[in-house]
């Protein structure tokens, strides 16, 4: 696996999911994980890219889950909007 070469794919996936979240009215979801800045390029066991891609996969899974079943508390209706209006008196 060539970690940095997959970065464009992950960035595109983040952008697409953030757009879907926004279009779906989901405003309180954590931002995607930040890209690593400390990779030494030596292929270390436990490379920062491994952690990034694992976190990216979890973020995407959570975003898709949220899109499939948004929580009722995400954008709760106001108390006034939740109550029926009184009938007009004649």
N, C-alpha and C positions, 0 to 999 in steps of 0.2 A: 504494500500500500504506500503510495506516495502522498504523504499528508498535505503539503502545501498545494499540490496540483489539484486537489479536490476542493480547495477553498472557494473557487468561483461557483461551484455547484451549491455549496452550503450557503454562501451569501445570497444566491438566487432563491434558495428555498426559504431562508429567513425573510427576505423581502416579500415573497409571495404569501407566506403565512401571516406576516404583519399586516399586509393589505387586506387579507381575508378577515383577520381579527377586527381591524378597524371598520371594515364594511359591515361586519356582523354586530357592531356596537359594543365590542368587548374593549374596554379601556383600561382595565386594571390587571394586566398580565405582565409578568416580569419581562425585561428586555432579554434578547438572546445573549448567550455567553460571548464574552469578548475574545477576540483572536489573540493567540499567544504572541508575545514580543520577546521572549527569552530563549528561543530554541537555538542550540549551539550547532545544529546540523550534523552531529556525529552519530545519529541513530541510537540514542540512549534507550535503555530499557525503561519504560515509563515516561516516554517523551511527552513534552507539554502538548504536542499535537494530539496524542492519544487521548489525553484528558479533555481537550477542547472538543474533539469529535464525539466523545462519549456524552459530554454535556450538551452538545448541539443536537444529538439524537434524542436525548431526554426532552430538551426544549421543544423540538418538533412534535414529539409524541404528545406532550402535554398540551401544546397548542391545538393539535388535531382533536384531542379528546375534548377540549374546551369548546371547539367549534361544533363538535357533534352533539354535545349536551351542555349548553351554557348554564352556569349556576343562576338560580333565581335571584340571588343577591347581587349579581353583577351590575345591573342597572335597575335597582328596585323602583317601583312606582312611588310617587309621593303619597302621603297619607290622604290628602284631599282627592287625588286622582283614583285612589283605590276604593273610595266610598261612593255609593250611588248618589246622584243628585236628588234632592227632595222633589216630590210631585208639586206642580204649581197649583195654587188654590184658585178656585173659581169664585 
